[in-house]
């Protein structure tokens, strides 16, 4: 799904990865 970060940009996160985004691009792209 798409998540809008506090700075207004959007990143795609997959629920099976868990939520680990801390305002920066810290999404695990396995």
Protein Blocks (a to p, Z undefined) as FASTA:
>chain_A
ZZddfkopacdddfklopadehiacbccZZ
